[in-house]
Amino acid sequence: MAQCANCNALILFGGHQAGEFRFCSARCLMLARPSLDAGDLAADITDDVGQLRDDLMLLAEELQQQRTAQVEMNERVDFLERVLAQLRDERNRGHV
């Protein structure tokens, strides 16, 4: 025994099925169809949003790695510029 997903009537035999829902008549199925379709659409949107979130997280991680690499490169360049400046100063003073 089941209950109609639209009007809650008891379904002893037969009825109509749509996905996991049972309905007592074609009329109840037809009346509930927009809600069922909206539920399917909501599930699709939820899946799409989840996939977009995952993609954005991967992109954010990649961007952070690129920023870290850029910072490290800038630090190396700064270090080399300081070393070169120090060598030029020493050369100009006649130490090298």
Gaussian input, Z-matrix of N, CA and C with variables (Angstrom, degrees):
# hf/3-21g

backbone

0 1
 N
 C     1     B1
 C     2     B2     1     A1
 N     3     B3     2     A2     1     D1
 C     4     B4     3     A3     2     D2
 C     5     B5     4     A4     3     D3
 N     6     B6     5     A5     4     D4
 C     7     B7     6     A6     5     D5
 C     8     B8     7     A7     6     D6
 N     9     B9     8     A8     7     D7
 C    10    B10     9     A9     8     D8
 C    11    B11    10    A10     9     D9
 N    12    B12    11    A11    10    D10
 C    13    B13    12    A12    11    D11
 C    14    B14    13    A13    12    D12
 N    15    B15    14    A14    13    D13
 C    16    B16    15    A15    14    D14
 C    17    B17    16    A16    15    D15
 N    18    B18    17    A17    16    D16
 C    19    B19    18    A18    17    D17
 C    20    B20    19    A19    18    D18
 N    21    B21    20    A20    19    D19
 C    22    B22    21    A21    20    D20
 C    23    B23    22    A22    21    D21
 N    24    B24    23    A23    22    D22
 C    25    B25    24    A24    23    D23
 C    26    B26    25    A25    24    D24
 N    27    B27    26    A26    25    D25
 C    28    B28    27    A27    26    D26
 C    29    B29    28    A28    27    D27
 N    30    B30    29    A29    28    D28
 C    31    B31    30    A30    29    D29
 C    32    B32    31    A31    30    D30
 N    33    B33    32    A32    31    D31
 C    34    B34    33    A33    32    D32
 C    35    B35    34    A34    33    D33
 N    36    B36    35    A35    34    D34
 C    37    B37    36    A36    35    D35
 C    38    B38    37    A37    36    D36
 N    39    B39    38    A38    37    D37
 C    40    B40    39    A39    38    D38
 C    41    B41    40    A40    39    D39
 N    42    B42    41    A41    40    D40
 C    43    B43    42    A42    41    D41
 C    44    B44    43    A43    42    D42
 N    45    B45    44    A44    43    D43
 C    46    B46    45    A45    44    D44
 C    47    B47    46    A46    45    D45
 N    48    B48    47    A47    46    D46
 C    49    B49    48    A48    47    D47
 C    50    B50    49    A49    48    D48
 N    51    B51    50    A50    49    D49
 C    52    B52    51    A51    50    D50
 C    53    B53    52    A52    51    D51
 N    54    B54    53    A53    52    D52
 C    55    B55    54    A54    53    D53
 C    56    B56    55    A55    54    D54
 N    57    B57    56    A56    55    D55
 C    58    B58    57    A57    56    D56
 C    59    B59    58    A58    57    D57
 N    60    B60    59    A59    58    D58
 C    61    B61    60    A60    59    D59
 C    62    B62    61    A61    60    D60
 N    63    B63    62    A62    61    D61
 C    64    B64    63    A63    62    D62
 C    65    B65    64    A64    63    D63
 N    66    B66    65    A65    64    D64
 C    67    B67    66    A66    65    D65
 C    68    B68    67    A67    66    D66
 N    69    B69    68    A68    67    D67
 C    70    B70    69    A69    68    D68
 C    71    B71    70    A70    69    D69
 N    72    B72    71    A71    70    D70
 C    73    B73    72    A72    71    D71
 C    74    B74    73    A73    72    D72
 N    75    B75    74    A74    73    D73
 C    76    B76    75    A75    74    D74
 C    77    B77    76    A76    75    D75
 N    78    B78    77    A77    76    D76
 C    79    B79    78    A78    77    D77
 C    80    B80    79    A79    78    D78
 N    81    B81    80    A80    79    D79
 C    82    B82    81    A81    80    D80
 C    83    B83    82    A82    81    D81
 N    84    B84    83    A83    82    D82
 C    85    B85    84    A84    83    D83
 C    86    B86    85    A85    84    D84
 N    87    B87    86    A86    85    D85
 C    88    B88    87    A87    86    D86
 C    89    B89    88    A88    87    D87
 N    90    B90    89    A89    88    D88
 C    91    B91    90    A90    89    D89
 C    92    B92    91    A91    90    D90
 N    93    B93    92    A92    91    D91
 C    94    B94    93    A93    92    D92
 C    95    B95    94    A94    93    D93
 N    96    B96    95    A95    94    D94
 C    97    B97    96    A96    95    D95
 C    98    B98    97    A97    96    D96
 N    99    B99    98    A98    97    D97
 C   100   B100    99    A99    98    D98
 C   101   B101   100   A100    99    D99
 N   102   B102   101   A101   100   D100
 C   103   B103   102   A102   101   D101
 C   104   B104   103   A103   102   D102
 N   105   B105   104   A104   103   D103
 C   106   B106   105   A105   104   D104
 C   107   B107   106   A106   105   D105
 N   108   B108   107   A107   106   D106
 C   109   B109   108   A108   107   D107
 C   110   B110   109   A109   108   D108
 N   111   B111   110   A110   109   D109
 C   112   B112   111   A111   110   D110
 C   113   B113   112   A112   111   D111
 N   114   B114   113   A113   112   D112
 C   115   B115   114   A114   113   D113
 C   116   B116   115   A115   114   D114
 N   117   B117   116   A116   115   D115
 C   118   B118   117   A117   116   D116
 C   119   B119   118   A118   117   D117
 N   120   B120   119   A119   118   D118
 C   121   B121   120   A120   119   D119
 C   122   B122   121   A121   120   D120
 N   123   B123   122   A122   121   D121
 C   124   B124   123   A123   122   D122
 C   125   B125   124   A124   123   D123
 N   126   B126   125   A125   124   D124
 C   127   B127   126   A126   125   D125
 C   128   B128   127   A127   126   D126
 N   129   B129   128   A128   127   D127
 C   130   B130   129   A129   128   D128
 C   131   B131   130   A130   129   D129
 N   132   B132   131   A131   130   D130
 C   133   B133   132   A132   131   D131
 C   134   B134   133   A133   132   D132
 N   135   B135   134   A134   133   D133
 C   136   B136   135   A135   134   D134
 C   137   B137   136   A136   135   D135
 N   138   B138   137   A137   136   D136
 C   139   B139   138   A138   137   D137
 C   140   B140   139   A139   138   D138
 N   141   B141   140   A140   139   D139
 C   142   B142   141   A141   140   D140
 C   143   B143   142   A142   141   D141
 N   144   B144   143   A143   142   D142
 C   145   B145   144   A144   143   D143
 C   146   B146   145   A145   144   D144
 N   147   B147   146   A146   145   D145
 C   148   B148   147   A147   146   D146
 C   149   B149   148   A148   147   D147
 N   150   B150   149   A149   148   D148
 C   151   B151   150   A150   149   D149
 C   152   B152   151   A151   150   D150
 N   153   B153   152   A152   151   D151
 C   154   B154   153   A153   152   D152
 C   155   B155   154   A154   153   D153
 N   156   B156   155   A155   154   D154
 C   157   B157   156   A156   155   D155
 C   158   B158   157   A157   156   D156
 N   159   B159   158   A158   157   D157
 C   160   B160   159   A159   158   D158
 C   161   B161   160   A160   159   D159
 N   162   B162   161   A161   160   D160
 C   163   B163   162   A162   161   D161
 C   164   B164   163   A163   162   D162
 N   165   B165   164   A164   163   D163
 C   166   B166   165   A165   164   D164
 C   167   B167   166   A166   165   D165
 N   168   B168   167   A167   166   D166
 C   169   B169   168   A168   167   D167
 C   170   B170   169   A169   168   D168
 N   171   B171   170   A170   169   D169
 C   172   B172   171   A171   170   D170
 C   173   B173   172   A172   171   D171
 N   174   B174   173   A173   172   D172
 C   175   B175   174   A174   173   D173
 C   176   B176   175   A175   174   D174
 N   177   B177   176   A176   175   D175
 C   178   B178   177   A177   176   D176
 C   179   B179   178   A178   177   D177
 N   180   B180   179   A179   178   D178
 C   181   B181   180   A180   179   D179
 C   182   B182   181   A181   180   D180
 N   183   B183   182   A182   181   D181
 C   184   B184   183   A183   182   D182
 C   185   B185   184   A184   183   D183
 N   186   B186   185   A185   184   D184
 C   187   B187   186   A186   185   D185
 C   188   B188   187   A187   186   D186
 N   189   B189   188   A188   187   D187
 C   190   B190   189   A189   188   D188
 C   191   B191   190   A190   189   D189
 N   192   B192   191   A191   190   D190
 C   193   B193   192   A192   191   D191
 C   194   B194   193   A193   192   D192
 N   195   B195   194   A194   193   D193
 C   196   B196   195   A195   194   D194
 C   197   B197   196   A196   195   D195
 N   198   B198   197   A197   196   D196
 C   199   B199   198   A198   197   D197
 C   200   B200   199   A199   198   D198
 N   201   B201   200   A200   199   D199
 C   202   B202   201   A201   200   D200
 C   203   B203   202   A202   201   D201
 N   204   B204   203   A203   202   D202
 C   205   B205   204   A204   203   D203
 C   206   B206   205   A205   204   D204
 N   207   B207   206   A206   205   D205
 C   208   B208   207   A207   206   D206
 C   209   B209   208   A208   207   D207
 N   210   B210   209   A209   208   D208
 C   211   B211   210   A210   209   D209
 C   212   B212   211   A211   210   D210
 N   213   B213   212   A212   211   D211
 C   214   B214   213   A213   212   D212
 C   215   B215   214   A214   213   D213
 N   216   B216   215   A215   214   D214
 C   217   B217   216   A216   215   D215
 C   218   B218   217   A217   216   D216
 N   219   B219   218   A218   217   D217
 C   220   B220   219   A219   218   D218
 C   221   B221   220   A220   219   D219
 N   222   B222   221   A221   220   D220
 C   223   B223   222   A222   221   D221
 C   224   B224   223   A223   222   D222
 N   225   B225   224   A224   223   D223
 C   226   B226   225   A225   224   D224
 C   227   B227   226   A226   225   D225
 N   228   B228   227   A227   226   D226
 C   229   B229   228   A228   227   D227
 C   230   B230   229   A229   228   D228
 N   231   B231   230   A230   229   D229
 C   232   B232   231   A231   230   D230
 C   233   B233   232   A232   231   D231
 N   234   B234   233   A233   232   D232
 C   235   B235   234   A234   233   D233
 C   236   B236   235   A235   234   D234
 N   237   B237   236   A236   235   D235
 C   238   B238   237   A237   236   D236
 C   239   B239   238   A238   237   D237
 N   240   B240   239   A239   238   D238
 C   241   B241   240   A240   239   D239
 C   242   B242   241   A241   240   D240
 N   243   B243   242   A242   241   D241
 C   244   B244   243   A243   242   D242
 C   245   B245   244   A244   243   D243
 N   246   B246   245   A245   244   D244
 C   247   B247   246   A246   245   D245
 C   248   B248   247   A247   246   D246
 N   249   B249   248   A248   247   D247
 C   250   B250   249   A249   248   D248
 C   251   B251   250   A250   249   D249
 N   252   B252   251   A251   250   D250
 C   253   B253   252   A252   251   D251
 C   254   B254   253   A253   252   D252
 N   255   B255   254   A254   253   D253
 C   256   B256   255   A255   254   D254
 C   257   B257   256   A256   255   D255
 N   258   B258   257   A257   256   D256
 C   259   B259   258   A258   257   D257
 C   260   B260   259   A259   258   D258
 N   261   B261   260   A260   259   D259
 C   262   B262   261   A261   260   D260
 C   263   B263   262   A262   261   D261
 N   264   B264   263   A263   262   D262
 C   265   B265   264   A264   263   D263
 C   266   B266   265   A265   264   D264
 N   267   B267   266   A266   265   D265
 C   268   B268   267   A267   266   D266
 C   269   B269   268   A268   267   D267
 N   270   B270   269   A269   268   D268
 C   271   B271   270   A270   269   D269
 C   272   B272   271   A271   270   D270
 N   273   B273   272   A272   271   D271
 C   274   B274   273   A273   272   D272
 C   275   B275   274   A274   273   D273
 N   276   B276   275   A275   274   D274
 C   277   B277   276   A276   275   D275
 C   278   B278   277   A277   276   D276
 N   279   B279   278   A278   277   D277
 C   280   B280   279   A279   278   D278
 C   281   B281   280   A280   279   D279
 N   282   B282   281   A281   280   D280
 C   283   B283   282   A282   281   D281
 C   284   B284   283   A283   282   D282
 N   285   B285   284   A284   283   D283
 C   286   B286   285   A285   284   D284
 C   287   B287   286   A286   285   D285

   B1=1.4420
   B2=1.5314
   B3=1.3299
   B4=1.4577
   B5=1.5200
   B6=1.3254
   B7=1.4597
   B8=1.5123
   B9=1.3147
   B10=1.4594
   B11=1.5294
   B12=1.3188
   B13=1.4661
   B14=1.5228
   B15=1.3372
   B16=1.4571
   B17=1.5232
   B18=1.3524
   B19=1.4711
   B20=1.5341
   B21=1.3141
   B22=1.4638
   B23=1.5254
   B24=1.3384
   B25=1.4652
   B26=1.5245
   B27=1.3263
   B28=1.4611
   B29=1.5225
   B30=1.3069
   B31=1.4649
   B32=1.5199
   B33=1.3198
   B34=1.4567
   B35=1.5250
   B36=1.3237
   B37=1.4613
   B38=1.5263
   B39=1.3136
   B40=1.4626
   B41=1.5141
   B42=1.3090
   B43=1.4482
   B44=1.5223
   B45=1.2789
   B46=1.4789
   B47=1.5174
   B48=1.3136
   B49=1.4640
   B50=1.5297
   B51=1.3198
   B52=1.4689
   B53=1.5182
   B54=1.3241
   B55=1.4533
   B56=1.5148
   B57=1.2956
   B58=1.4693
   B59=1.5298
   B60=1.3279
   B61=1.4642
   B62=1.5272
   B63=1.3414
   B64=1.4682
   B65=1.5254
   B66=1.3432
   B67=1.4604
   B68=1.5246
   B69=1.3399
   B70=1.4621
   B71=1.5264
   B72=1.3291
   B73=1.4659
   B74=1.5286
   B75=1.3338
   B76=1.4690
   B77=1.5339
   B78=1.3344
   B79=1.4753
   B80=1.5353
   B81=1.3383
   B82=1.4700
   B83=1.5225
   B84=1.3408
   B85=1.4629
   B86=1.5209
   B87=1.3485
   B88=1.4608
   B89=1.5353
   B90=1.3167
   B91=1.4699
   B92=1.5299
   B93=1.3240
   B94=1.4656
   B95=1.5160
   B96=1.3430
   B97=1.4656
   B98=1.5383
   B99=1.3364
   B100=1.4759
   B101=1.5320
   B102=1.3125
   B103=1.4674
   B104=1.5198
   B105=1.3396
   B106=1.4611
   B107=1.5209
   B108=1.3456
   B109=1.4603
   B110=1.5277
   B111=1.3345
   B112=1.4716
   B113=1.5232
   B114=1.3440
   B115=1.4640
   B116=1.5137
   B117=1.3445
   B118=1.4623
   B119=1.5226
   B120=1.3252
   B121=1.4637
   B122=1.5216
   B123=1.3277
   B124=1.4658
   B125=1.5292
   B126=1.3244
   B127=1.4647
   B128=1.5270
   B129=1.3477
   B130=1.4647
   B131=1.5239
   B132=1.3370
   B133=1.4686
   B134=1.5148
   B135=1.3272
   B136=1.4645
   B137=1.5230
   B138=1.3350
   B139=1.4636
   B140=1.5272
   B141=1.3513
   B142=1.4582
   B143=1.5233
   B144=1.3200
   B145=1.4660
   B146=1.5268
   B147=1.3104
   B148=1.4671
   B149=1.5182
   B150=1.3316
   B151=1.4635
   B152=1.5274
   B153=1.3250
   B154=1.4697
   B155=1.5258
   B156=1.3395
   B157=1.4601
   B158=1.5229
   B159=1.3229
   B160=1.4651
   B161=1.5233
   B162=1.3407
   B163=1.4622
   B164=1.5265
   B165=1.3343
   B166=1.4644
   B167=1.5295
   B168=1.3256
   B169=1.4619
   B170=1.5235
   B171=1.3363
   B172=1.4638
   B173=1.5270
   B174=1.3245
   B175=1.4643
   B176=1.5270
   B177=1.3238
   B178=1.4646
   B179=1.5236
   B180=1.3188
   B181=1.4628
   B182=1.5319
   B183=1.3263
   B184=1.4642
   B185=1.5336
   B186=1.3148
   B187=1.4627
   B188=1.5197
   B189=1.3253
   B190=1.4646
   B191=1.5246
   B192=1.3153
   B193=1.4651
   B194=1.5311
   B195=1.3332
   B196=1.4620
   B197=1.5298
   B198=1.3202
   B199=1.4684
   B200=1.5248
   B201=1.3243
   B202=1.4586
   B203=1.5236
   B204=1.3174
   B205=1.4667
   B206=1.5284
   B207=1.3318
   B208=1.4639
   B209=1.5270
   B210=1.3198
   B211=1.4660
   B212=1.5297
   B213=1.3298
   B214=1.4615
   B215=1.5222
   B216=1.3299
   B217=1.4638
   B218=1.5245
   B219=1.3310
   B220=1.4640
   B221=1.5264
   B222=1.3314
   B223=1.4617
   B224=1.5257
   B225=1.3281
   B226=1.4741
   B227=1.5146
   B228=1.3306
   B229=1.4680
   B230=1.5278
   B231=1.3295
   B232=1.4675
   B233=1.5221
   B234=1.3313
   B235=1.4556
   B236=1.5256
   B237=1.3271
   B238=1.4637
   B239=1.5290
   B240=1.3188
   B241=1.4666
   B242=1.5275
   B243=1.3548
   B244=1.4682
   B245=1.5242
   B246=1.3461
   B247=1.4723
   B248=1.5197
   B249=1.3181
   B250=1.4728
   B251=1.5231
   B252=1.3067
   B253=1.4649
   B254=1.5266
   B255=1.3225
   B256=1.4619
   B257=1.5299
   B258=1.3342
   B259=1.4620
   B260=1.5297
   B261=1.3211
   B262=1.4717
   B263=1.5288
   B264=1.3488
   B265=1.4697
   B266=1.5110
   B267=1.3395
   B268=1.4475
   B269=1.5105
   B270=1.3289
   B271=1.4750
   B272=1.5163
   B273=1.3245
   B274=1.4623
   B275=1.5222
   B276=1.3209
   B277=1.4616
   B278=1.5209
   B279=1.3323
   B280=1.4446
   B281=1.5106
   B282=1.3179
   B283=1.4688
   B284=1.5060
   B285=1.2861
   B286=1.4647
   B287=1.4892
   A1=108.23
   A2=115.36
   A3=120.91
   A4=109.00
   A5=115.06
   A6=120.55
   A7=109.28
   A8=115.63
   A9=121.50
   A10=108.74
   A11=115.85
   A12=120.58
   A13=111.92
   A14=117.12
   A15=119.98
   A16=112.19
   A17=116.70
   A18=119.49
   A19=113.55
   A20=117.22
   A21=123.76
   A22=114.10
   A23=117.72
   A24=120.13
   A25=109.19
   A26=116.55
   A27=120.83
   A28=109.20
   A29=116.30
   A30=122.53
   A31=107.06
   A32=115.02
   A33=119.23
   A34=110.70
   A35=116.75
   A36=121.87
   A37=108.80
   A38=115.32
   A39=119.88
   A40=112.24
   A41=114.18
   A42=119.36
   A43=110.45
   A44=115.60
   A45=121.92
   A46=108.17
   A47=115.48
   A48=120.74
   A49=108.82
   A50=116.43
   A51=123.12
   A52=106.47
   A53=115.18
   A54=118.89
   A55=109.56
   A56=116.47
   A57=120.72
   A58=112.43
   A59=117.94
   A60=122.36
   A61=111.27
   A62=114.74
   A63=121.13
   A64=108.45
   A65=113.05
   A66=120.09
   A67=109.17
   A68=115.83
   A69=120.90
   A70=112.30
   A71=117.07
   A72=120.11
   A73=110.13
   A74=113.83
   A75=119.53
   A76=109.61
   A77=115.65
   A78=120.09
   A79=110.79
   A80=117.07
   A81=120.40
   A82=110.74
   A83=116.29
   A84=119.54
   A85=109.92
   A86=116.33
   A87=120.65
   A88=110.81
   A89=117.24
   A90=120.27
   A91=111.59
   A92=116.79
   A93=120.36
   A94=112.60
   A95=118.47
   A96=122.02
   A97=113.16
   A98=120.80
   A99=118.77
   A100=112.52
   A101=116.42
   A102=119.31
   A103=110.99
   A104=116.49
   A105=120.06
   A106=110.56
   A107=116.18
   A108=120.22
   A109=110.72
   A110=116.29
   A111=120.09
   A112=110.51
   A113=115.72
   A114=119.15
   A115=111.48
   A116=116.83
   A117=120.82
   A118=110.51
   A119=115.88
   A120=119.99
   A121=110.99
   A122=116.60
   A123=120.49
   A124=110.15
   A125=117.06
   A126=120.24
   A127=110.42
   A128=116.86
   A129=120.50
   A130=110.78
   A131=115.91
   A132=120.11
   A133=110.07
   A134=117.04
   A135=120.62
   A136=110.55
   A137=116.99
   A138=120.86
   A139=110.83
   A140=116.19
   A141=120.32
   A142=111.19
   A143=116.69
   A144=120.67
   A145=110.18
   A146=116.94
   A147=120.46
   A148=111.29
   A149=116.79
   A150=120.37
   A151=110.61
   A152=116.83
   A153=120.33
   A154=111.00
   A155=116.68
   A156=120.37
   A157=110.49
   A158=116.24
   A159=120.02
   A160=111.29
   A161=116.23
   A162=120.45
   A163=111.21
   A164=116.16
   A165=119.93
   A166=111.71
   A167=116.68
   A168=120.08
   A169=110.59
   A170=117.13
   A171=120.49
   A172=111.26
   A173=116.36
   A174=119.92
   A175=111.52
   A176=116.74
   A177=120.78
   A178=110.21
   A179=116.26
   A180=120.54
   A181=110.76
   A182=115.44
   A183=120.23
   A184=110.85
   A185=116.42
   A186=120.79
   A187=110.96
   A188=116.96
   A189=120.80
   A190=110.69
   A191=116.92
   A192=120.27
   A193=110.85
   A194=116.34
   A195=120.09
   A196=110.96
   A197=116.73
   A198=119.96
   A199=110.75
   A200=116.10
   A201=120.48
   A202=110.07
   A203=116.87
   A204=121.08
   A205=110.29
   A206=117.69
   A207=121.46
   A208=110.76
   A209=116.97
   A210=120.91
   A211=109.78
   A212=116.72
   A213=120.26
   A214=111.10
   A215=116.98
   A216=120.78
   A217=110.44
   A218=117.17
   A219=120.35
   A220=110.91
   A221=116.84
   A222=120.11
   A223=110.57
   A224=117.28
   A225=120.57
   A226=111.10
   A227=116.21
   A228=120.17
   A229=109.91
   A230=117.35
   A231=120.70
   A232=110.82
   A233=116.76
   A234=120.84
   A235=110.05
   A236=117.33
   A237=120.91
   A238=111.35
   A239=117.58
   A240=120.57
   A241=110.90
   A242=116.42
   A243=119.20
   A244=111.32
   A245=115.92
   A246=119.54
   A247=109.97
   A248=117.06
   A249=120.06
   A250=111.27
   A251=117.30
   A252=120.43
   A253=109.95
   A254=117.18
   A255=120.83
   A256=110.45
   A257=117.69
   A258=121.36
   A259=110.75
   A260=117.92
   A261=120.77
   A262=110.74
   A263=115.45
   A264=119.33
   A265=110.81
   A266=116.41
   A267=120.54
   A268=111.33
   A269=117.09
   A270=121.00
   A271=110.15
   A272=116.68
   A273=120.34
   A274=111.78
   A275=116.45
   A276=119.76
   A277=111.15
   A278=116.41
   A279=119.65
   A280=114.63
   A281=117.73
   A282=120.34
   A283=112.49
   A284=119.02
   A285=120.02
   A286=110.54
   D1=137.73
   D2=-178.44
   D3=-132.87
   D4=170.79
   D5=176.67
   D6=-115.36
   D7=144.55
   D8=177.20
   D9=-65.91
   D10=131.38
   D11=-178.94
   D12=-71.53
   D13=-12.61
   D14=-179.13
   D15=-100.57
   D16=-53.06
   D17=-173.65
   D18=-110.39
   D19=-0.64
   D20=179.40
   D21=67.41
   D22=13.52
   D23=176.46
   D24=-68.24
   D25=149.47
   D26=177.35
   D27=-74.99
   D28=136.89
   D29=178.66
   D30=-111.28
   D31=110.47
   D32=-179.51
   D33=-84.93
   D34=-48.85
   D35=-178.73
   D36=-136.74
   D37=145.94
   D38=173.06
   D39=72.85
   D40=-130.60
   D41=-174.17
   D42=87.89
   D43=-175.91
   D44=-179.49
   D45=-122.76
   D46=145.34
   D47=-178.26
   D48=-118.50
   D49=138.38
   D50=173.14
   D51=-137.97
   D52=104.79
   D53=-176.37
   D54=64.99
   D55=-126.80
   D56=-179.84
   D57=-91.21
   D58=-0.26
   D59=-175.85
   D60=-100.22
   D61=145.84
   D62=176.19
   D63=-118.17
   D64=146.32
   D65=-177.77
   D66=-131.25
   D67=148.00
   D68=-177.29
   D69=-75.60
   D70=-26.22
   D71=-177.56
   D72=-150.47
   D73=167.77
   D74=176.83
   D75=-64.44
   D76=-33.30
   D77=178.97
   D78=-61.60
   D79=-47.77
   D80=179.26
   D81=-63.70
   D82=-38.31
   D83=177.33
   D84=-62.19
   D85=-45.17
   D86=-179.05
   D87=-64.25
   D88=-39.96
   D89=179.76
   D90=-67.62
   D91=-31.97
   D92=-177.94
   D93=-87.47
   D94=-14.74
   D95=-174.84
   D96=-52.62
   D97=-47.17
   D98=179.23
   D99=-57.39
   D100=-38.12
   D101=178.96
   D102=-67.46
   D103=-40.04
   D104=178.50
   D105=-64.63
   D106=-43.90
   D107=179.23
   D108=-63.52
   D109=-39.42
   D110=178.17
   D111=-63.82
   D112=-37.95
   D113=177.72
   D114=-64.46
   D115=-41.25
   D116=177.18
   D117=-63.58
   D118=-42.94
   D119=178.83
   D120=-63.38
   D121=-41.88
   D122=179.04
   D123=-62.70
   D124=-40.14
   D125=178.46
   D126=-64.76
   D127=-41.65
   D128=178.18
   D129=-62.99
   D130=-43.22
   D131=179.81
   D132=-64.68
   D133=-41.54
   D134=178.59
   D135=-60.68
   D136=-42.68
   D137=177.62
   D138=-62.40
   D139=-44.42
   D140=-179.57
   D141=-63.67
   D142=-42.30
   D143=179.21
   D144=-64.20
   D145=-40.31
   D146=177.42
   D147=-62.00
   D148=-42.78
   D149=178.86
   D150=-65.38
   D151=-42.14
   D152=177.77
   D153=-62.22
   D154=-41.19
   D155=178.25
   D156=-61.01
   D157=-45.08
   D158=178.87
   D159=-61.68
   D160=-43.19
   D161=178.88
   D162=-63.12
   D163=-42.21
   D164=179.10
   D165=-64.82
   D166=-37.89
   D167=178.06
   D168=-63.59
   D169=-41.01
   D170=177.42
   D171=-64.79
   D172=-41.80
   D173=178.37
   D174=-64.98
   D175=-40.46
   D176=178.94
   D177=-63.97
   D178=-40.06
   D179=178.28
   D180=-63.89
   D181=-43.85
   D182=178.85
   D183=-63.59
   D184=-42.06
   D185=178.57
   D186=-62.38
   D187=-42.00
   D188=178.50
   D189=-62.69
   D190=-40.64
   D191=177.87
   D192=-63.91
   D193=-40.60
   D194=178.35
   D195=-65.94
   D196=-40.06
   D197=178.24
   D198=-64.53
   D199=-41.32
   D200=178.58
   D201=-62.58
   D202=-43.80
   D203=178.30
   D204=-62.70
   D205=-39.70
   D206=179.71
   D207=-66.22
   D208=-41.90
   D209=178.18
   D210=-61.92
   D211=-44.57
   D212=178.86
   D213=-61.84
   D214=-40.77
   D215=178.44
   D216=-64.97
   D217=-42.15
   D218=178.56
   D219=-62.67
   D220=-38.86
   D221=178.52
   D222=-64.75
   D223=-39.90
   D224=177.95
   D225=-64.81
   D226=-42.95
   D227=178.89
   D228=-62.88
   D229=-44.33
   D230=177.98
   D231=-59.60
   D232=-43.13
   D233=179.30
   D234=-61.51
   D235=-47.09
   D236=-179.57
   D237=-63.69
   D238=-38.41
   D239=177.78
   D240=-64.27
   D241=-39.83
   D242=177.61
   D243=-65.55
   D244=-41.60
   D245=179.13
   D246=-63.85
   D247=-44.48
   D248=178.58
   D249=-62.59
   D250=-41.89
   D251=178.82
   D252=-62.96
   D253=-40.98
   D254=178.96
   D255=-64.91
   D256=-42.62
   D257=178.41
   D258=-63.43
   D259=-39.91
   D260=178.38
   D261=-64.53
   D262=-41.46
   D263=178.61
   D264=-61.86
   D265=-44.97
   D266=179.70
   D267=-64.34
   D268=-40.52
   D269=178.27
   D270=-64.12
   D271=-42.22
   D272=-179.65
   D273=-66.39
   D274=-28.39
   D275=178.11
   D276=-84.77
   D277=-8.41
   D278=177.11
   D279=89.38
   D280=17.35
   D281=-179.36
   D282=-85.17
   D283=-18.91
   D284=-176.43
   D285=-112.02

